[in-house]
Amino acid sequence: MQYTLFGAIDIGSSEMELKIFELSRGKGMREIDCIRNRLELGKDTYATGKISTEKLEELCLVLNDFISIMKSYKVEAYRAYTTSAIREAKNRVILLDYLEKKTGLKIEVLDNAEQRFLDYKSIAAQANEFNRIIEKGTAILDVGGGSVQVSLFDKDSLVSTQNIRIGNLRIRERVAAMEHMYGHFEELVQELTRSELQNFKKMYVKDREVSNVILVGDYLGGLSKKQSVSLEEFQTIYDGVVHVEPSVAAERFELPEESISLIVPTLIICSEFISAMGAESIWMPGLNLNDGNAYDYAQRKRIIRAGHNFDEDILASARNIAKRYQCSKSHIRIMENLGLQIFDRMKKIHGLGSRERLLLQIAVILHGCGKYISLSDPADCSYQIIMATEIIGLSRKEREIIAYIVKFNTTEFPYYEELSRETDLDRSEYLTVAKLAAILRVANACDRSHKQKFENVKVSLKDKELIIQVDTSEDITLERGLFTEKAAFFEEVFSIRTSIHQKKHI
């Protein structure tokens, strides 16, 4: 059986990890080795905003060891990710350049939304069990070194995901100074965590029932031999770590003693969350970022077929943002249909792929969110909202592309030299914005009245002309007038004429 050996590297806040996977179409994913090395990069970042030279040299040594191990396994492909410790470091650019020169590794810095999405993919890879669990109200609690991500599911649909800056390493360092003065580490972490969780619950949970909690984190995998854990079993684990000496806990769970200082705040955060949600059951799959890294690679290379539609999760997240800012569902529905039809009919002309199609769809969903803030300046307000709101599964750069598409839906589109003064979008990304903004403008013009006159519409491309045929007996004079205005930019971008044909009703 043909298989691919893949190396997944996670440069985390508190430790480095390399996992070697065997990927095959027949057997899916199989972990064949895992190497961890403790190095608290986040301790520097969260305290001083920078990573020291000493830590950087240690990191180089670890990564070169990882390279040697991958060579010994004859690894064919790898992906190396780093998260908040380097992401938040002021000297990030210098660090990454130095690491690449010293190790040869290309290291990608994950945005928080990308990181949590990969963690989420690691869970969803357990397709049968995951799909069963999320049939009821479910929350995923993903505890990292710098932050916690909470994702809520209702009837197997993602309804909300939020990031809270109370990660195990960050909160340990924050509480350490207070503990020297007051003692009571557990109580201090509980109090700090409760405050953050109550705000989250008030804003996002409300009357929603959360029956199940899925716990994800680097230090949770070795705490239970089974994935499904009762409340009583979790409490036993909690007491066996938090309420004993670190050496005792390390021996009991066969873990390195130095890890206990992070496992303790992790468990306290988890316990407070379970209590706040009123959950009845707990799932601890023992997975982390590297599992999601490998699954994502295998999915993209078509080695493994996904048992879950992740694009729908991203769209669900966008729709919930639109709901929060009271965007018109009926208007969005009409624009989605028309915008995606235009995109699909013009594939050979615009040369964009499925990912760009998804970005267009999200831009349609969020194009009116700024009106909630200001009716006089909705374009800039929409841009600010999109840039300030994490959408799980999208990188910051992808959010920026969406934000500009939405902004230039109603404002003058700048040429590249002008836009490059305020953004680092490259020429290819700039052209993506231009093409998708042109499509959005045309789709929006066809429902400018918000009366859904273009409910029954068919788009075709004939002889360098895009024809939008609408079946309606209503007066579309307003739409025709606005369409002519928006079509000029469309023609400039694509060199294609556009026209509206109205089916005659006798």
C-alpha positions, 0 to 999 in steps of 0.5 A: 500500500502506498503511503506518505511519511509526514512530519508535523512540527509545533513550536508552542508557547511551552514546548516543541513537538514533532510528530511523524505520521504515516498517511495513506488512502487505505488506512488514513492517519497513523502516528508512528512517533512523537518527540517533545522538548520543553522550552518556554518561549512564551515566558519571555514573550508574555513577560517582556514582549520579546524572545531572548537570544538564549532561548532562540539558540536553544530553539535552533538546537531543538529544530535541528534535532527534529530535522535529523529525526525526520531524515532518519524516517525519510520524511517526504513532506513537513509543515512547521507551525508556530503560535502565540509565543512567536506571533506576539513577539515584537522581534518576530520578523528577525526571529523567523529569518534567523531560524530559517537561515540556521535550520533551513525550515520554513516556519509559518506563523499561525493566526489564532483563528488558523491555529484553533481551526487546525485543533478543531480539525484534529477533533473532527478527524475522529469523524464518527464520534465527533459527529455523534457528540455535536448532535447535542449542544456542544462546546470545544474548549481549546486551552493553549499557552497564550489563550483559550478558544471556545467554539459552540455547536448547536444541532451539529452546526458551529454557532460561535467561536471566541478567543479568551486570553487566559492560556495556561502559561499566560495565566500562570505567569500572571498569577505567580506574582500575586501568589507570592503575596497572597498564596492560594494559586488555585483560588486566584486562577479560579477567580480570574477564569470565572470573570472571563467566562461569565462575560463569555457566557453572558454574551454568547451562550445565553439560553443555549444548552451545552450538554457536552464539552470537548477538551483539547490541549497539549497537556490533557492527552496523558491524563485519561486512558479513555476519551469519554470521561464522566464528571466524577472521573474528571474530578478525580483527575483534577484532585489527583493533579491540583491537590497534590505535590507536583512529584506525586502527580507526575508519578501518578500520571507518568508525566514529566514533573516540569509539565505539572506547573502548566497542567494545573492551570489547564485543569483549573480553567477546564473545571471552571468552564465545565461548571459554568456551562453546566455540562453533563459529559466530557470528551478528552480525545488527547489530540493537539495542533500537530494532529490537525496539521497532518489531517489538513495536509492529508485532506489538501493532498486528497490522501484522506477524504474529509468526513466533515464540511469545514467550509460550512463551519467557516460560513456558519461563523460568518453568518453569526457575525452577520446576525449580530450586526442585524444584516438582512438574511433575505438580501444576503440570500439573493446576493449569494445566489447571484454572486456565486452564479457569476463566479462559477460562469466566469471561472475561465476568465477570472482564474480563481479557485474554490478558496476565493469562491468561499471568500466571495461568499463571506464578503456577501454575507458580511457586506452590510455589517457596517450599517449597524454602526453607521449609515453614513459610513458603512464601508469603513465600518464594515472594514473595521468590523471584519478586521477586528473579528476572528473568523475560525479557519481564515487567516488575517490576510484572508480577512483583510481581502474580505474586508477590502472587497466589502469596503470597495463594494461602495467606495472608489476602488484604488489602483495598486500603487495607491492601495499598497501605501496602506497594506502589504497585499501583493499584486495577486491578492490585489487582483483577487480583491478587484475581481471579487469586488467587481462581482459583489458590486454587480450582485448588490446592484441587482437587489439594491431595493432589498425587495428580492426582485431577482429571486428567479435569475439565471446567469450565462456567458456568451461572446464576451458578454455576461447576461443576467436573465431575471424572471419577474413582472416587477419594475426593475428600473432602479436596479437597471440604473444602478447596474449600469453604474456598477457594470462599468467597473466590472467591464474594466476588471474583466473586459466583459460587458454585462447586461440584464434581460427581463423575461417578458410576462404577458 
